[in-house]
Amino acid sequence: MNRRFRLLATAAAGVSAALLLTACGGGGDGPKANDKIAGADTGGATSAAPGASATQSAGRPKIELPSDLTITFTPETSGDAVQNAILKDNAELIRALNAAIDAQNPRLPALEFYTEGEGAVAAQQWVQSFKSAGWTVTGTVRYFDRQVTVKSKDSASLSYCADESKGYSKVIKTGEVKKTKTTKNSYIAYGIQVEKNEQGVWELVKIISARGADRCQP
């Protein structure tokens, strides 16, 4: 993701170099934390508008996003109860990652709530890269073509695309927005693995991505 916001980088040693989580944008620079970024559409896009998350059932944390950041997810539901739960927790994970970047807190409880193992390590490292750079995120990012494959009662995979053409990094100290032109690399294909924990939460455990993927181009 270059200067647009990039949400997750490679995790610690032993984790695949493609293990990442949400990216932003097309050329330029960005926080360097093993700078390979990872980040899927169908149906009408519905905005997860700035402010409190609506998903607070089963002890799920309240997630606050800054007023200048909008994230949308398409589709939000699939018509299947299990897939709906997975899609919802995936959306909350992405919101939590952005909230952690905005709070400059790699151990934000909401982020830890939706991650486990390699996924947690990767998420924390990417948030830390923004904190070290003194940057946050702003603009609009659209997640689309979200597709779920249920493997078992507690294991599933998702694929989806991210449109980061209007998502940017912002310097916290000065408020400067790091805008860059839209390129093929503003679009990212994601593949992730999730597992359901004892509380019924579908946690991120692994993720891969391909920036500039043909399947995600407009």
C-alpha positions, -999 to +999 in steps of 0.1 A: +000+000+000+023+028-003+010+061+010-026+050+011-035+032+041-022-003+045-035-023+072-014-053+078+020-066+072+039-098+075+041-113+109+070-126+129+096-151+118+080-183+106+049-167+093+044-165+056+056-134+039+021-130+025+005-129+060-012-095+061-044-077+066-057-046+050-041-022+026-046+012+011-036+027-021-014+029-051+022+044-051+043+062-026+057+054+008+041+042+039+051+027+073+077+000+067+069-031+087+080-060+064+064-040+036+042-066+019+006-060+023-025-082+023-066-076+020-128-094-012-177-082-032-213-087-044-245-071-035-252-035-025-226-018-004-236-006+030-214+017+049-200+008+083-202+045+091-179+063+114-187+059+150-198+030+172-201-005+158-235-020+158-221-055+166-220-057+203-238-090+210-222-118+228-198-095+246-184-081+214-166-048+219-178-014+209-156-001+181-152+036+174-138+049+141-127+085+134-152+107+117-130+111+086-128+073+080-155+053+062-154+016+056-180-003+035-187-040+030-204-057+001-222-079+007-230-077+044-250-109+044-252-141+023-286-156+033-269-183+053-267-179+091-232-193+096-218-173+067-235-142+080-218-146+113-184-150+096-190-120+074-200-099+104-170-108+125-147-102+095-161-067+091-156-060+128-120-073+126-113-048+098-130-020+118-110-030+149-077-029+130-084+006+118-095+017+153-062+003+166-043+024+141-063+055+150-057+049+187-020+041+180-025+010+202-013-024+188-029-042+218-063-025+215-087-050+232-111-049+202-083-060+179-072-088+202-108-099+204-109-108+167-074-122+162-055-152+174-020-167+169-003-156+137-032-133+128-028-115+161+010-111+157+006-097+122-021-072+132-001-059+162+030-055+141+012-035+114-005-012+139+029-007+155+044+004+121+018+032+119+025+042+155+062+043+149+057+065+118+032+088+136+006+081+110-031+072+110-057+065+083-084+086+066-107+085+036-129+056+023-121+020+018-145-004+001-145-042+007-163-061-020-169-096-035-168-111+000-172-148-003-172-174+025-163-211+024-173-230+055-149-259+061-162-273+094-183-262+124-154-241+136-132-234+105-138-213+074-121-192+047-130-159+031-119-142-001-126-106-009-112-074-026-104-040-012-106-008-031-082+016-014-082+042-042-098+067-017-081+056+014-050+074+026-024+077+054-024+109+075+003+124+096-010+127+131+012+156+142+004+179+112-028+165+098-012+161+063-030+136+041-007+115+020-027+114-012-014+095-043-029+087-076-050+056-082-032+027-098-038-010-103-021-015-070-050+004-053-069-028-055-060-059-034-073-095-033-074-111+002-076-147+013-080-154+050-086-182+074-108-179+105-116-202+134-145-200+158-135-198+194-154-210+225-173-177+227-185-182+191-163-155+177-148-161+142-112-150+148-085-142+121-057-168+122-040-164+088-042-141+058-026-137+024-030-109-002-022-100-038-019-063-046-030-053-081-049-086-086-068-087-118-100-101-102-103-069-081-098-043-108-127-019-117 
